[in-house]
Amino acid sequence: MRFPERLLQGYQSFRDGRLPIEQHQYAELAEVGQSPEIMVIGCCDSRVSPEVIFDARPGELFVVRNVANLVPPYSPSASQHGVSSAIEFAVEALKVKHIVVLGHARCGGIRAFADDEVGPLSPGDFIGKWMSLIAPAAEELGPRDAAPLDDYLQRLEQVSAVKTLDNLMTFPFVKRRVEEGSLQLHAAYFAVATGLLMVRRPDSDVFEPVGAAAPGK
């Protein structure tokens, strides 16, 4: 089986262009290790890359991506917990100062949960159970009623990101650092079609476009 040609071409472009510019930084990161100040919890949707959206350099972001940028509540058990272990590593080992939950428009996972015509994928295996984490956000939002589906989905995508912040606060080590002031939690929302970034105001749960004025102030 042949390695994907697109990846080989992309690596060639990286090696010829960006790598020479950032070679010193890669060498330093290899020597001293990573020390990012920001963790981003994003969706694995191929259209929403945090490193691209935030124009990040190597070592700047600690990124975890999963379907619909969700975090399960703190629940240690004998099972493996990929997202929870990444959060623990970021907070306890890397000592990140910020965690950003990055929601986005046209999220397939959110639509699968909300749209009866689509329905959850493989409900007996993985995706259906994972998407059940959206239920508290849907309950808080209330019934769709006569609202257009696209409008309802956007509100659900944003409310889900806020509820994910609540789930983060169930982790004792996250709650401790937030309360002592060494860690801040944020929610943001990316509009795929326009490239617009919106940031949640903590005092109102309203998502405001990033512009000349700093969001949240």
C-alpha positions as CSV (number, residue, x, y, z in Angstrom):
1,M,0.0,0.0,0.0
2,R,1.3,3.4,-1.0
3,F,1.5,6.2,1.5
4,P,-0.9,9.0,0.6
5,E,0.6,11.1,-2.1
6,R,-1.1,14.3,-0.8
7,L,0.8,13.9,2.5
8,L,4.1,13.4,0.8
9,Q,3.5,16.6,-1.2
10,G,2.5,18.5,1.9
11,Y,5.6,17.3,3.7
12,Q,7.8,18.4,0.8
13,S,6.2,21.8,0.9
14,F,6.8,22.0,4.7
15,R,10.4,20.9,4.4
16,D,11.2,23.4,1.7
17,G,9.2,26.3,3.1
18,R,8.3,26.4,6.8
19,L,10.8,24.0,8.3
20,P,13.9,26.1,7.5
21,I,12.3,29.1,9.0
22,E,11.3,27.3,12.2
23,Q,14.2,24.8,12.4
24,H,15.7,26.5,15.4
25,Q,12.4,26.4,17.3
26,Y,11.9,22.7,16.5
27,A,15.5,22.0,17.8
28,E,14.8,23.9,21.0
29,L,11.5,22.1,21.5
30,A,13.2,18.8,21.0
31,E,15.9,19.7,23.6
32,V,13.8,21.4,26.4
33,G,10.4,19.9,25.7
34,Q,7.0,21.6,25.2
35,S,5.5,24.3,27.4
36,P,2.3,25.5,25.8
37,E,0.2,27.9,27.8
38,I,-3.0,27.1,25.9
39,M,-5.0,23.9,25.5
40,V,-7.6,23.7,22.7
41,I,-10.3,21.1,22.8
42,G,-11.6,21.0,19.2
43,C,-13.6,18.9,16.9
44,C,-12.0,16.3,14.6
45,D,-13.9,17.8,11.7
46,S,-11.3,18.3,8.9
47,R,-12.5,21.8,8.2
48,V,-11.7,23.1,11.7
49,S,-8.0,22.9,12.5
50,P,-7.0,25.0,15.6
51,E,-3.4,25.3,14.5
52,V,-4.6,26.9,11.2
53,I,-7.4,29.1,12.7
54,F,-5.0,30.5,15.3
55,D,-2.0,30.6,13.1
56,A,0.0,28.7,15.7
57,R,3.7,28.0,15.7
58,P,5.2,24.7,16.9
59,G,4.8,24.3,20.6
60,E,2.2,27.0,21.1
61,L,-1.0,24.9,21.4
62,F,-1.7,21.6,23.1
63,V,-4.6,20.3,21.0
64,V,-7.1,17.5,21.7
65,R,-9.7,16.8,19.0
66,N,-12.7,14.6,19.1
67,V,-16.2,14.3,17.6
68,A,-18.1,17.6,18.5
69,N,-15.4,18.9,20.8
70,L,-16.9,17.3,23.9
71,V,-15.5,16.5,27.4
72,P,-17.2,13.8,29.5
73,P,-17.7,14.7,33.2
74,Y,-15.0,13.6,35.6
75,S,-15.5,9.8,36.1
76,P,-12.3,7.8,36.9
77,S,-12.8,4.1,36.3
78,A,-10.9,1.1,35.0
79,S,-11.7,2.1,31.4
80,Q,-9.4,4.1,29.2
81,H,-10.2,7.8,29.1
82,G,-8.4,9.6,26.2
83,V,-9.9,13.1,26.6
84,S,-9.7,13.1,30.3
85,S,-6.1,11.9,30.4
86,A,-5.2,14.7,28.0
87,I,-6.8,17.3,30.2
88,E,-5.0,15.9,33.2
89,F,-1.7,16.0,31.4
90,A,-2.3,19.6,30.2
91,V,-3.4,20.9,33.6
92,E,-1.2,18.9,36.0
93,A,2.0,18.4,33.9
94,L,2.1,21.2,31.4
95,K,0.5,23.7,33.7
96,V,-1.5,25.4,30.9
97,K,-3.0,28.7,31.7
98,H,-6.0,28.5,29.4
99,I,-8.3,25.8,28.1
100,V,-10.4,26.8,25.0
101,V,-13.4,24.7,23.9
102,L,-13.7,25.4,20.2
103,G,-17.1,24.7,18.7
104,H,-18.0,25.2,15.1
105,A,-20.8,25.6,12.6
106,R,-22.1,22.7,10.5
107,C,-20.9,20.1,13.1
108,G,-21.9,16.7,11.9
109,G,-21.9,15.2,15.3
110,I,-24.3,17.9,16.6
111,R,-26.6,17.4,13.6
112,A,-26.6,13.6,14.1
113,F,-27.8,14.1,17.6
114,A,-30.4,16.7,16.8
115,D,-31.8,15.7,13.4
116,D,-34.1,12.7,13.4
117,E,-33.7,12.3,9.7
118,V,-29.9,11.8,10.1
119,G,-30.0,9.9,13.5
120,P,-27.0,8.9,15.5
121,L,-24.4,6.8,13.8
122,S,-23.8,3.3,15.1
123,P,-25.7,3.9,18.4
124,G,-24.7,0.6,19.8
125,D,-21.0,1.1,19.4
126,F,-19.2,4.4,19.9
127,I,-20.5,7.5,18.2
128,G,-24.1,7.3,19.5
129,K,-22.9,6.8,23.1
130,W,-20.4,9.6,22.7
131,M,-23.0,12.0,21.3
132,S,-25.3,11.4,24.3
133,L,-23.0,13.9,26.1
134,I,-24.9,16.6,24.2
135,A,-28.2,15.8,25.9
136,P,-27.7,18.3,28.8
137,A,-27.1,21.1,26.3
138,A,-30.2,20.1,24.3
139,E,-32.3,20.0,27.5
140,E,-31.1,23.4,28.5
141,L,-31.9,24.8,25.1
142,G,-35.4,23.4,25.1
143,P,-37.5,22.1,22.2
144,R,-36.8,23.2,18.7
145,D,-40.5,23.9,18.0
146,A,-40.9,25.9,14.8
147,A,-37.3,27.2,14.7
148,P,-35.4,26.6,11.4
149,L,-33.1,23.6,11.8
150,D,-30.0,25.6,11.0
151,D,-30.7,28.2,13.6
152,Y,-31.4,25.5,16.2
153,L,-28.2,23.7,15.4
154,Q,-26.1,26.8,15.7
155,R,-27.6,27.5,19.2
156,L,-27.0,23.9,20.2
157,E,-23.4,24.0,18.9
158,Q,-22.8,27.0,21.1
159,V,-24.7,25.8,24.2
160,S,-22.9,22.5,23.9
161,A,-19.5,24.3,24.1
162,V,-20.7,26.1,27.2
163,K,-21.9,22.9,28.9
164,T,-18.5,21.4,28.1
165,L,-16.9,24.1,30.3
166,D,-19.2,22.9,33.1
167,N,-18.0,19.4,32.5
168,L,-14.4,20.6,32.8
169,M,-15.2,22.1,36.2
170,T,-16.1,18.6,37.5
171,F,-12.4,17.7,37.3
172,P,-11.0,18.4,40.7
173,F,-7.6,19.6,39.4
174,V,-9.3,21.9,36.9
175,K,-11.6,23.4,39.5
176,R,-8.8,23.9,42.0
177,R,-6.7,25.8,39.5
178,V,-9.6,27.9,38.2
179,E,-10.5,28.9,41.7
180,E,-6.9,29.8,42.6
181,G,-6.8,32.0,39.4
182,S,-4.0,30.1,37.6
183,L,-6.3,28.6,34.9
184,Q,-9.0,30.2,32.8
185,L,-11.7,28.4,30.7
186,H,-13.1,29.8,27.5
187,A,-15.6,28.9,24.8
188,A,-15.2,29.9,21.1
189,Y,-17.2,29.3,18.0
190,F,-15.9,29.1,14.4
191,A,-18.1,29.7,11.4
192,V,-16.7,27.4,8.7
193,A,-18.3,29.2,5.7
194,T,-17.1,32.7,6.6
195,G,-14.1,32.1,8.8
196,L,-15.6,34.3,11.6
197,L,-14.5,33.5,15.1
198,M,-16.8,34.2,18.0
199,V,-15.9,34.2,21.7
200,R,-18.2,33.7,24.6
201,R,-18.7,36.4,27.1
202,P,-18.6,34.8,30.6
203,D,-21.1,37.3,32.1
204,S,-23.8,36.5,29.6
205,D,-23.0,33.3,27.6
206,V,-23.4,35.3,24.5
207,F,-20.9,34.6,21.7
208,E,-19.5,37.8,20.2
209,P,-17.4,38.2,17.0
210,V,-13.7,38.8,17.4
211,G,-13.1,42.3,16.1
212,A,-11.4,45.6,17.0
213,A,-12.6,45.3,20.6
214,A,-11.4,42.4,22.7
215,P,-14.2,39.9,23.3
216,G,-15.4,39.4,26.8
217,K,-14.4,42.9,28.0
